[in-house]
Amino acid sequence: MNFRKVLALVRKEFKKTTREPAILFLTILFPIMLTLAFGLSFGAVGGTQQDTFQIGLINMDNGSSQNWAQSFISNLTSTQVLKVNIYSENHTAQFDLQQGRLKAVLIIPEGFSEACSVLKVSSISTSKWKNVSIPLYLDRGSIIATQAIPPIIQQALSTTVYGPQQNIAVQPIRLDLSMVEVSKQTAFDYMAPGLFAYASIFLTMTVAGSFTGDRENGLLRRISTTPLTATEFMISQVFSNMGLGLIQAIIIFAMAYTVGFRPQVEAGNIIVAFLIMLTFSLCNVGFGLITATIAKSSNAATGIAFIFILPQMFLGTFVGAALSPTAQAIGRLVPSYYVTDAITSLLLRKAHFSSPTVLLDFGIIIASSIMVLAFGILSFKRYGKA
């Protein structure tokens, strides 16, 4: 294989990119506009206003003939100010609190129902009361949360024991407040990892348009008459589009950093995130080749490319977090899901790049990219050049 020929074709592809307004827009201007638009819209600049508070709840109470814990949870939920998320493990809830996903964590301790039952029956006989402390962990950095959440929980507790018409301090059952230092993150911080996959997906359209354009103007036919082999031509296309993918990833990271995204991770995590993006670009090159095989013109390629773009965009990027559980489960079928999950683990969850979760995601990305690229090359070489 002659690498001089490969490099010459790579240079040709970059020159064509700089001279084609549509491709130039998708490569450079689109990531800038995309990151700025979502950064300004979802709180990276100017912050956000919060009308409700997300709290985590762990129920350790075994209950009794009257399950006071469930009644307490129902009263908390009915406030419509607290959005209660039930957790089975305390350390998971504490992690989400420290990451800023929750404003508070409440633990209903063992013996809560028994203490409520005794208090209800013997409200005057203080000697029979059973003292119970309800741990409540609050986001130290949120003044609104620390001031608003405890009274709301206290009101729900009073309603549980005495009924909705009473507002009495439940003396033997008290809140035990603890302040937790929380990592402050905006909505944009949670969206930023998905932006990397979101922008890279559009390489499918770029590759499809490039190959169909070359076929329409007769370039592929002329190349076939030269000493250049099909393998050298395909490798040059892969390298040039990997370069475009790397440029997009750098632009998005720079723009996200400009509008406030600050991943507090080691350099290795960032390097691996870029390697994941490079690998994912191979997958999108493959989808582009499949599109070019099917499409008969550049205009048709643009439309057909969205067959591959839309599922990945809505099921595998930051958009997927707002979908139904069924849709999120289906999202595991698209490669972009694992890109977003891996980059989220690396840049947001602060997982080490050698952690099993990251390695599993990366392995799936590598495997799917190789399979899609191989299928795209074979299908285009056999059916797409005509």
Helices and strands as residue ranges (DSSP letters): H 3-19, H 21-24, I 25-29, H 30-41, E 53-59, H 68-78, E 82-86, H 90-98, E 104-108, H 112-121, G 126-128, E 132-139, H 143-162, E 173-180, H 187-200, H 203-216, H 219-223, H 230-258, H 267-294, H 298-316, G 318-322, H 325-330, G 331-333, H 335-347, H 356-379, I 380-384
